[in-house]
Amino acid sequence: MNIMKNTPSLFGGHPELVKSVHRRSFLKWAGGTAAVTTLVLTGCKEDDTTPVVGEVNLGTGDFAVLNYAYALEQLEAAFYTRVIESQFSGITADEIALLTDIRDHEVAHREFFKAALGSNAIGGLDVDFSSINFGSRESVLNTAKTFEDLGVAAYNGAGRFITSPDYLTLAGKIVSVEARHAAYIRDLLSNGTFADNTVVDSNGLEMSKDPAAVLQAAAPFIKNTINASALA
């Protein structure tokens, strides 16, 4: 299969994004098959981004939105990498398999945004997981629930800031995956809560959050201060 043929449909001919993704070869990830994703993830499970000290400025325009998403994907990828490395007591084979899938998705998302942003990408965030007991199923899954619910609400809440239809399409594809993660994690904690009234309102709509609320909720897990003033 010629993965390069997927370029026009995925990126809508946006030359800046296509050029950036070509540079890191992550069009392979866009192919959408498990085999292709595995190839992309080879050598990418450890983030080689230079860590940032102090404040992180997301920038302006669509790049600010992409960096916002990139920051959240960094957090999730780091968390699930740790979950698989330090498996909680009593974890089942099914849980290992599915949490590994989620880790691989988050790593792919992180690396995709890094490649797409190119020189506009923020550096690596300094995460803080000291409040999480990775040996405890309850601690790990409740943190996963927080991150997944936050990710879905963040993507939907930031959609209004995106001006490029190509970027909006990409965000829609990724938030759909994040919602699947959230549903799975919620049902692991309590079966049937995958779409309860804490995330879906009476009109059947997901409860979005603006960037300020999302970053405030994520702040305990990130040592950096994130400047998202362009998304206010």
Buried (B, 14 or more C-beta within 10 A) or exposed (E): EEBEEBBEEBBBEBEBBBEBBEEBEBBBBBBEEEEBBEBBBEEBEEBEBEEBEEEBBBBEEBBBBBBBBBBBBBBBBBBBBBBBEEBBEEBEEEBEEBBEBBBBBBBBBBBBBBBBBBEBBBEBBBBEBEEBBBEBBEBBBBBBBBBBBBBBBBBBBBBEBBEBEBBBBBBEEBBEBBBBBBBBBBEBBEEEBBBEEEBEEEEEEBBBBBBEBBBEBBEEBBBBEBBBEBBE
